[in-house]
Amino acid sequence: MLTINLKNGENITADGSIGNLEEFVTQINNQAINAITIGNIPINKAAISYIATSHPEEVTPNVTIYLMNGSKVESYDGAFNAAEYSAKINNQQNLFALLGDVIINKFDYMMAIEKSTT
């Protein structure tokens, strides 16, 4: 199950999966396309704020990603690296970045904070 958060604040649930997240990010960053199919929904990629997958019960999100609109999304990243997140956001070739298991529109990103493990 996928949650697609739109720039207007609406959440859409899409059936299915998007397979390999890194391959999907490459596809969605293709500047030659304006719309992409996510699960069972064709959508204009400019309308997307973020795409999150459902976490299995045994996976506890360990990163909180804060958005410019004041909302936040939980992510799991087994190898969280703050410098890598900044590098992904600063990559001028792409509109979307994969941060943990969340695909985020870089213009909606504010910051990411790893949760304390203690």
mmCIF file of the C-alpha atoms, coordinates in Angstrom:
data_MODEL
# 
_entry.id   MODEL 
# 
loop_
_atom_site.group_PDB 
_atom_site.id 
_atom_site.type_symbol 
_atom_site.label_atom_id 
_atom_site.label_alt_id 
_atom_site.label_comp_id 
_atom_site.label_asym_id 
_atom_site.label_entity_id 
_atom_site.label_seq_id 
_atom_site.pdbx_PDB_ins_code 
_atom_site.Cartn_x 
_atom_site.Cartn_y 
_atom_site.Cartn_z 
_atom_site.occupancy 
_atom_site.B_iso_or_equiv 
_atom_site.pdbx_formal_charge 
_atom_site.auth_seq_id 
_atom_site.auth_comp_id 
_atom_site.auth_asym_id 
_atom_site.auth_atom_id 
_atom_site.pdbx_PDB_model_num 
ATOM 1   C CA . MET A 1 1   ? 0.000  0.000  0.000   1.00 0.00 ? 1   MET A CA 1 
ATOM 2   C CA . LEU A 1 2   ? 1.289  3.463  -0.915  1.00 0.00 ? 2   LEU A CA 1 
ATOM 3   C CA . THR A 1 3   ? 0.401  6.859  0.479   1.00 0.00 ? 3   THR A CA 1 
ATOM 4   C CA . ILE A 1 4   ? 0.754  9.731  -1.958  1.00 0.00 ? 4   ILE A CA 1 
ATOM 5   C CA . ASN A 1 5   ? 0.671  13.146 -0.322  1.00 0.00 ? 5   ASN A CA 1 
ATOM 6   C CA . LEU A 1 6   ? -0.250 15.902 -2.753  1.00 0.00 ? 6   LEU A CA 1 
ATOM 7   C CA . LYS A 1 7   ? 0.838  19.528 -2.647  1.00 0.00 ? 7   LYS A CA 1 
ATOM 8   C CA . ASN A 1 8   ? -2.754 20.538 -1.806  1.00 0.00 ? 8   ASN A CA 1 
ATOM 9   C CA . GLY A 1 9   ? -2.479 18.497 1.418   1.00 0.00 ? 9   GLY A CA 1 
ATOM 10  C CA . GLU A 1 10  ? -4.658 15.623 0.258   1.00 0.00 ? 10  GLU A CA 1 
ATOM 11  C CA . ASN A 1 11  ? -3.533 12.029 0.857   1.00 0.00 ? 11  ASN A CA 1 
ATOM 12  C CA . ILE A 1 12  ? -4.296 9.334  -1.704  1.00 0.00 ? 12  ILE A CA 1 
ATOM 13  C CA . THR A 1 13  ? -3.884 5.622  -1.107  1.00 0.00 ? 13  THR A CA 1 
ATOM 14  C CA . ALA A 1 14  ? -2.721 3.604  -4.093  1.00 0.00 ? 14  ALA A CA 1 
ATOM 15  C CA . ASP A 1 15  ? -2.967 -0.155 -4.384  1.00 0.00 ? 15  ASP A CA 1 
ATOM 16  C CA . GLY A 1 16  ? 0.106  -2.150 -5.257  1.00 0.00 ? 16  GLY A CA 1 
ATOM 17  C CA . SER A 1 17  ? 3.757  -1.290 -4.961  1.00 0.00 ? 17  SER A CA 1 
ATOM 18  C CA . ILE A 1 18  ? 6.336  0.589  -6.975  1.00 0.00 ? 18  ILE A CA 1 
ATOM 19  C CA . GLY A 1 19  ? 8.985  -2.130 -6.820  1.00 0.00 ? 19  GLY A CA 1 
ATOM 20  C CA . ASN A 1 20  ? 12.575 -0.999 -6.430  1.00 0.00 ? 20  ASN A CA 1 
ATOM 21  C CA . LEU A 1 21  ? 12.484 2.493  -4.887  1.00 0.00 ? 21  LEU A CA 1 
ATOM 22  C CA . GLU A 1 22  ? 15.773 3.650  -6.431  1.00 0.00 ? 22  GLU A CA 1 
ATOM 23  C CA . GLU A 1 23  ? 14.654 2.632  -9.918  1.00 0.00 ? 23  GLU A CA 1 
ATOM 24  C CA . PHE A 1 24  ? 11.323 4.381  -9.376  1.00 0.00 ? 24  PHE A CA 1 
ATOM 25  C CA . VAL A 1 25  ? 13.088 7.601  -8.289  1.00 0.00 ? 25  VAL A CA 1 
ATOM 26  C CA . THR A 1 26  ? 15.147 7.476  -11.488 1.00 0.00 ? 26  THR A CA 1 
ATOM 27  C CA . GLN A 1 27  ? 11.931 7.071  -13.479 1.00 0.00 ? 27  GLN A CA 1 
ATOM 28  C CA . ILE A 1 28  ? 10.038 9.873  -11.715 1.00 0.00 ? 28  ILE A CA 1 
ATOM 29  C CA . ASN A 1 29  ? 13.019 12.211 -12.151 1.00 0.00 ? 29  ASN A CA 1 
ATOM 30  C CA . ASN A 1 30  ? 12.951 11.740 -15.934 1.00 0.00 ? 30  ASN A CA 1 
ATOM 31  C CA . GLN A 1 31  ? 12.413 15.305 -17.188 1.00 0.00 ? 31  GLN A CA 1 
ATOM 32  C CA . ALA A 1 32  ? 10.753 14.042 -20.365 1.00 0.00 ? 32  ALA A CA 1 
ATOM 33  C CA . ILE A 1 33  ? 7.649  12.856 -18.507 1.00 0.00 ? 33  ILE A CA 1 
ATOM 34  C CA . ASN A 1 34  ? 5.021  14.873 -16.653 1.00 0.00 ? 34  ASN A CA 1 
ATOM 35  C CA . ALA A 1 35  ? 2.764  12.087 -15.423 1.00 0.00 ? 35  ALA A CA 1 
ATOM 36  C CA . ILE A 1 36  ? 3.583  8.766  -13.832 1.00 0.00 ? 36  ILE A CA 1 
ATOM 37  C CA . THR A 1 37  ? 1.528  5.764  -12.818 1.00 0.00 ? 37  THR A CA 1 
ATOM 38  C CA . ILE A 1 38  ? 1.736  4.890  -9.130  1.00 0.00 ? 38  ILE A CA 1 
ATOM 39  C CA . GLY A 1 39  ? -0.053 1.698  -8.214  1.00 0.00 ? 39  GLY A CA 1 
ATOM 40  C CA . ASN A 1 40  ? -3.421 2.159  -9.895  1.00 0.00 ? 40  ASN A CA 1 
ATOM 41  C CA . ILE A 1 41  ? -3.259 5.967  -10.217 1.00 0.00 ? 41  ILE A CA 1 
ATOM 42  C CA . PRO A 1 42  ? -1.893 8.052  -13.115 1.00 0.00 ? 42  PRO A CA 1 
ATOM 43  C CA . ILE A 1 43  ? -0.735 11.343 -11.584 1.00 0.00 ? 43  ILE A CA 1 
ATOM 44  C CA . ASN A 1 44  ? 0.997  14.561 -12.600 1.00 0.00 ? 44  ASN A CA 1 
ATOM 45  C CA . LYS A 1 45  ? 4.310  14.329 -10.786 1.00 0.00 ? 45  LYS A CA 1 
ATOM 46  C CA . ALA A 1 46  ? 4.342  18.096 -10.096 1.00 0.00 ? 46  ALA A CA 1 
ATOM 47  C CA . ALA A 1 47  ? 1.357  17.537 -7.785  1.00 0.00 ? 47  ALA A CA 1 
ATOM 48  C CA . ILE A 1 48  ? 3.273  15.094 -5.555  1.00 0.00 ? 48  ILE A CA 1 
ATOM 49  C CA . SER A 1 49  ? 4.756  16.176 -2.238  1.00 0.00 ? 49  SER A CA 1 
ATOM 50  C CA . TYR A 1 50  ? 5.877  12.709 -1.126  1.00 0.00 ? 50  TYR A CA 1 
ATOM 51  C CA . ILE A 1 51  ? 5.260  8.999  -1.608  1.00 0.00 ? 51  ILE A CA 1 
ATOM 52  C CA . ALA A 1 52  ? 5.484  6.687  1.391   1.00 0.00 ? 52  ALA A CA 1 
ATOM 53  C CA . THR A 1 53  ? 5.158  2.932  1.577   1.00 0.00 ? 53  THR A CA 1 
ATOM 54  C CA . SER A 1 54  ? 3.448  1.118  4.430   1.00 0.00 ? 54  SER A CA 1 
ATOM 55  C CA . HIS A 1 55  ? 5.929  -0.188 6.972   1.00 0.00 ? 55  HIS A CA 1 
ATOM 56  C CA . PRO A 1 56  ? 5.718  -3.849 7.984   1.00 0.00 ? 56  PRO A CA 1 
ATOM 57  C CA . GLU A 1 57  ? 4.971  -4.373 11.684  1.00 0.00 ? 57  GLU A CA 1 
ATOM 58  C CA . GLU A 1 58  ? 8.560  -5.416 12.406  1.00 0.00 ? 58  GLU A CA 1 
ATOM 59  C CA . VAL A 1 59  ? 9.977  -2.159 10.955  1.00 0.00 ? 59  VAL A CA 1 
ATOM 60  C CA . THR A 1 60  ? 9.953  0.901  13.187  1.00 0.00 ? 60  THR A CA 1 
ATOM 61  C CA . PRO A 1 61  ? 10.501 4.226  11.390  1.00 0.00 ? 61  PRO A CA 1 
ATOM 62  C CA . ASN A 1 62  ? 13.644 5.908  12.704  1.00 0.00 ? 62  ASN A CA 1 
ATOM 63  C CA . VAL A 1 63  ? 13.667 9.202  10.775  1.00 0.00 ? 63  VAL A CA 1 
ATOM 64  C CA . THR A 1 64  ? 11.152 12.033 10.850  1.00 0.00 ? 64  THR A CA 1 
ATOM 65  C CA . ILE A 1 65  ? 11.078 14.148 7.695   1.00 0.00 ? 65  ILE A CA 1 
ATOM 66  C CA . TYR A 1 66  ? 9.605  17.617 8.209   1.00 0.00 ? 66  TYR A CA 1 
ATOM 67  C CA . LEU A 1 67  ? 7.945  19.380 5.302   1.00 0.00 ? 67  LEU A CA 1 
ATOM 68  C CA . MET A 1 68  ? 7.688  23.072 4.459   1.00 0.00 ? 68  MET A CA 1 
ATOM 69  C CA . ASN A 1 69  ? 3.901  23.015 5.017   1.00 0.00 ? 69  ASN A CA 1 
ATOM 70  C CA . GLY A 1 70  ? 4.391  22.030 8.679   1.00 0.00 ? 70  GLY A CA 1 
ATOM 71  C CA . SER A 1 71  ? 3.536  18.353 8.291   1.00 0.00 ? 71  SER A CA 1 
ATOM 72  C CA . LYS A 1 72  ? 5.887  15.427 8.709   1.00 0.00 ? 72  LYS A CA 1 
ATOM 73  C CA . VAL A 1 73  ? 6.344  11.877 7.447   1.00 0.00 ? 73  VAL A CA 1 
ATOM 74  C CA . GLU A 1 74  ? 8.008  8.913  9.140   1.00 0.00 ? 74  GLU A CA 1 
ATOM 75  C CA . SER A 1 75  ? 10.694 6.972  7.291   1.00 0.00 ? 75  SER A CA 1 
ATOM 76  C CA . TYR A 1 76  ? 12.926 3.989  7.908   1.00 0.00 ? 76  TYR A CA 1 
ATOM 77  C CA . ASP A 1 77  ? 16.590 4.305  6.983   1.00 0.00 ? 77  ASP A CA 1 
ATOM 78  C CA . GLY A 1 78  ? 18.927 1.574  8.223   1.00 0.00 ? 78  GLY A CA 1 
ATOM 79  C CA . ALA A 1 79  ? 21.973 3.690  7.338   1.00 0.00 ? 79  ALA A CA 1 
ATOM 80  C CA . PHE A 1 80  ? 20.862 7.271  8.102   1.00 0.00 ? 80  PHE A CA 1 
ATOM 81  C CA . ASN A 1 81  ? 23.518 9.775  7.054   1.00 0.00 ? 81  ASN A CA 1 
ATOM 82  C CA . ALA A 1 82  ? 22.724 13.482 7.373   1.00 0.00 ? 82  ALA A CA 1 
ATOM 83  C CA . ALA A 1 83  ? 25.358 14.527 4.809   1.00 0.00 ? 83  ALA A CA 1 
ATOM 84  C CA . GLU A 1 84  ? 23.934 12.057 2.272   1.00 0.00 ? 84  GLU A CA 1 
ATOM 85  C CA . TYR A 1 85  ? 20.437 13.512 2.758   1.00 0.00 ? 85  TYR A CA 1 
ATOM 86  C CA . SER A 1 86  ? 21.775 17.012 2.099   1.00 0.00 ? 86  SER A CA 1 
ATOM 87  C CA . ALA A 1 87  ? 23.615 15.807 -1.007  1.00 0.00 ? 87  ALA A CA 1 
ATOM 88  C CA . LYS A 1 88  ? 20.423 14.225 -2.380  1.00 0.00 ? 88  LYS A CA 1 
ATOM 89  C CA . ILE A 1 89  ? 18.425 17.404 -1.745  1.00 0.00 ? 89  ILE A CA 1 
ATOM 90  C CA . ASN A 1 90  ? 21.172 19.551 -3.315  1.00 0.00 ? 90  ASN A CA 1 
ATOM 91  C CA . ASN A 1 91  ? 21.355 17.464 -6.520  1.00 0.00 ? 91  ASN A CA 1 
ATOM 92  C CA . GLN A 1 92  ? 20.084 19.951 -9.106  1.00 0.00 ? 92  GLN A CA 1 
ATOM 93  C CA . GLN A 1 93  ? 19.426 17.226 -11.693 1.00 0.00 ? 93  GLN A CA 1 
ATOM 94  C CA . ASN A 1 94  ? 16.483 15.746 -9.771  1.00 0.00 ? 94  ASN A CA 1 
ATOM 95  C CA . LEU A 1 95  ? 13.144 16.943 -8.428  1.00 0.00 ? 95  LEU A CA 1 
ATOM 96  C CA . PHE A 1 96  ? 12.612 13.911 -6.160  1.00 0.00 ? 96  PHE A CA 1 
ATOM 97  C CA . ALA A 1 97  ? 14.944 12.306 -3.622  1.00 0.00 ? 97  ALA A CA 1 
ATOM 98  C CA . LEU A 1 98  ? 14.768 8.947  -1.883  1.00 0.00 ? 98  LEU A CA 1 
ATOM 99  C CA . LEU A 1 99  ? 15.231 9.548  1.834   1.00 0.00 ? 99  LEU A CA 1 
ATOM 100 C CA . GLY A 1 100 ? 15.105 6.214  3.620   1.00 0.00 ? 100 GLY A CA 1 
ATOM 101 C CA . ASP A 1 101 ? 11.942 4.623  2.250   1.00 0.00 ? 101 ASP A CA 1 
ATOM 102 C CA . VAL A 1 102 ? 10.153 7.876  1.383   1.00 0.00 ? 102 VAL A CA 1 
ATOM 103 C CA . ILE A 1 103 ? 10.291 9.585  -2.009  1.00 0.00 ? 103 ILE A CA 1 
ATOM 104 C CA . ILE A 1 104 ? 10.057 13.325 -1.454  1.00 0.00 ? 104 ILE A CA 1 
ATOM 105 C CA . ASN A 1 105 ? 9.691  16.366 -3.666  1.00 0.00 ? 105 ASN A CA 1 
ATOM 106 C CA . LYS A 1 106 ? 12.797 18.376 -2.778  1.00 0.00 ? 106 LYS A CA 1 
ATOM 107 C CA . PHE A 1 107 ? 10.901 21.673 -2.777  1.00 0.00 ? 107 PHE A CA 1 
ATOM 108 C CA . ASP A 1 108 ? 8.657  20.395 0.028   1.00 0.00 ? 108 ASP A CA 1 
ATOM 109 C CA . TYR A 1 109 ? 11.552 19.121 2.183   1.00 0.00 ? 109 TYR A CA 1 
ATOM 110 C CA . MET A 1 110 ? 12.520 21.147 5.260   1.00 0.00 ? 110 MET A CA 1 
ATOM 111 C CA . MET A 1 111 ? 14.668 18.788 7.369   1.00 0.00 ? 111 MET A CA 1 
ATOM 112 C CA . ALA A 1 112 ? 15.115 15.225 8.576   1.00 0.00 ? 112 ALA A CA 1 
ATOM 113 C CA . ILE A 1 113 ? 15.884 14.161 12.122  1.00 0.00 ? 113 ILE A CA 1 
ATOM 114 C CA . GLU A 1 114 ? 16.965 10.704 13.203  1.00 0.00 ? 114 GLU A CA 1 
ATOM 115 C CA . LYS A 1 115 ? 15.037 9.491  16.228  1.00 0.00 ? 115 LYS A CA 1 
ATOM 116 C CA . SER A 1 116 ? 16.995 8.653  19.325  1.00 0.00 ? 116 SER A CA 1 
ATOM 117 C CA . THR A 1 117 ? 17.540 4.940  19.832  1.00 0.00 ? 117 THR A CA 1 
ATOM 118 C CA . THR A 1 118 ? 17.840 5.265  23.604  1.00 0.00 ? 118 THR A CA 1 
# 
